[in-house]
């Protein structure tokens, strides 16, 4: 049972904050966290805005993770995920967690699940999720209440 089960009416902002807390608890001690900062783009040469940057160790191996939240009326599409992957490459992050207040399209979820370097986790903050088209194959859990600290640890694990 999670806090979302106990309080099903939590707001998207509360879902976001609780989910971020879960992710950060997956890091070993001594994690460096930058909130809402500019990170130099290694490829573009221009500063890139990120919601959160975490540098630390997971299972003893160094990890750099960027977190962003997409706030759109419609479900985030594949273009949103592709732009996020481009930003991760530019700032030399090996992991990224992309949140969406309105969920993700099936294609966007599939694109995020297939990303390897950098790895991407798509997390929906929407109370209702757009239906998945049949035949698209199994996709990993993506609702904020479905993802546990163990899921984040496995995602962040560089192995």
Secondary structure, DSSP 8 states (H G I E B T S, - for coil): --HHHH-TT--HHHHHHHHHHHHHHTS-SS-EEEEEEEEE-TTT-SEEEEEEEEEEEETTEEEEEEEEEE--SS-B-HHHHHHHHHHHHHTT-SEEEEEETT-B-HHHHHHHHH-BTTEEEEEE--SS-----TTS------BGGG--HHHHHHHH---
